[in-house]
């Protein structure tokens, strides 16, 4: 057996070991990825003194960008929560859409609010609003809640500046602005199908218990009862929330707006960089949702500091994924996969989706799935000269959300807050996630054919 074949076998063993450590033994994902990376390097015969520098180089290369995104996005989300901006958006859209279309309103609310924050943060932020809306309008909770989680899940898997999506953008060498633009083209119809349309079909068929303990706990604490005149304005809240998206779109289309190399072109690219765009939006939120809402500097400082503690785990995990990518490159595994893909003439789009889907099913983590898959597929796509790296980001993101089940924290989050049984959660949440994945892949493939 050749050395190249052995490297591929070692890579498969490493992935299996990663799956077992996370899914079976419940070992911390960061520790698991680090152990597997070192083990793969040793099996592949890398000299011991070179292993940790290669791993650290991969971690540093990844976190040099992603850590900034995580921190700024979290601060922006915190200001949305503390100021009542999320509640303002919810009330306004529901009032304009009406009771009959409240499920569409919840999808759009989640899609907008989920842009700068993690799925879990967005869920906890919006679930009191969903429970309150269901109580006020008398519609079934699932008709309101499923569109909400669909909107959050779509932006979590497909749309920068989410950390996993940004990591894939970085790995594939994609343009952030174009990725956001294509993600919106794919994400909105995907969220519509998996959210409001699917909810219309499944909500009447899943009967929930009459009393929801989480509803009693949350709404009795006063959620949704803030006087309307104490909430920030809808326009300023939405402008603050969508500012980073608008700036990144401008940066992505800088060459079409201004002559390449001109001062205006450089300026658009600068403000369209994801870090600068989020920084400007976060600074704006300190004023529009902070100082203008009556918070003093000390309170804003407290908000921006206390929200960072929960991001440590996700930041370390993303960095570890970059370290594994570094080991794959230094050991020669990546080049062997490139040769193998050439022999089978595999589509990079399908390869990105499949690898992310397998990791998602095995580990339950969309972040682990997207991080691992993009690290493996990126050098293959580069070697094959695939012309649309932005679509690779979307295909990999689509695979990373497929078939959520009991090893996914989101599964239990949805189950408990919506007061469902395990079987009901499979019928609703698991099917919804798979609809998102398959629909997004189909739309990405169609977009690739057009481009």
Steps between C-alpha positions, in 0.01 A plus 500: 500500500637839400573780745225709339239232564618471859455875545140473382436212742652701783274793411192276509608359837551855629151605395350185656692566820369856505145375460535242778662743744229764454189289437569192714725618781373861512852638516532875456512568121802729530696232688379234255611690190837582659566137598397370160720756322807397701420131458463536124832681477676223696342224289598680180861513614542872554813576705390571858660849516296606195157386619409773748636788286289375206194471722557841659549658160163365387331622819656845478419542132136422571448690823681808374179576315222296658559607862431861403177400325380301801569781746341780296194298398437401860519860620254611233260224601530597865405859424198376305387299802560760770349793312175326409582527129401140434162556666447815291565314173267220607210728593530709185513211254217314672283812492567547129463135398189428706396190690445286190855558379672502837710194402653697213573787737682268740713358220610848392560607860726200558674547165583863583586459866695181439745670263755616760446239775526126562201269460482430873518871587236588243274219618514602864450863396197430281323209669327725757373709209375186320325374814346842557384530139339153512319594822381839370386381156369155597693322222679168574848545646660289227350723230692788656804315638602289200531798262707670770749214532508460121606862455764470772637172364527625142702808592708293743603254230514716189545869566819679612600643747421181692834349611470166316388673180781755534750219552376336181526834319859527618584136418356514149634848425147626432389861484294592807266740325418261218456217749248708696315591178479139379412383852201735504388376157516141622412553866171689474314243285657220704378654826155555346464135400641349821333758724152643430404251226619193690348631824161535328513129416640357822356725774143357478642146518709545815290563810693653789401482868262773610743639755857594409719542810748720309221729385380545857853566626600747228181697448422522868834672544369785292636420155316686228341747745741791451298815427518591133632849567798354686626301199744640241362606163454238229698692238812562710495143634476344154762739362744403775436130449536503121792745478772229490313310229464813288867590542616150407281507190657832400847355548416194295384708206771768530644422157160549339438828685840667462807458282731230643799663667330835551473660847124439501552135411752459783266679740206273411714190542622626837157572649368181340749282683305288746698619802466869414131460411422331832717746691311797353163334572602420857615858558174624352307270737682650799347834399167410337404217737712612795558868572184613322300246701623638830780254575816660636856415398551268797193294408604472136849395607347235727281366217793479259717317753260252655373373165845379395537222759266252322690544171818335631390146412393584145816702437726219619308245294530703182871546568546127554334437165758728340773303678366172358500659156867593551587140588311369195707727277838434665459120505410485132148368563346793315707435188402131508131593519555733203643212297212274604238757405661539158474126443129492584421840346297606803319834502648733763149623584370151571822408680469799735135419576563127552798539731324765707184285517689193622677699771173668602316167536786347693593784736184711518697822457446720196818687588712183516342381174561821307846552647619148419338481156629836380850414620495178296324626187669842467836372366316261267286778356807724462693226318205433268462872433134517603386849397228572759640468854199692635274212395732254671441690824125464457511131404718419800273703727196316365658165586587618850136533611358171371319241717533648847435232762575411862872586486421862408445754776251685280280188493456509877466878509205489260348196671500653849385852412223377271403227752517216246576132535810355334284348226328834437837675484614255232180564301544876515852626572696214338288508184525880489881493518518238225264705281731799543804294403354334191319811374807719541717246314250486212486880476879528515530246218247698297691822566823332394339394173386856434838654586 
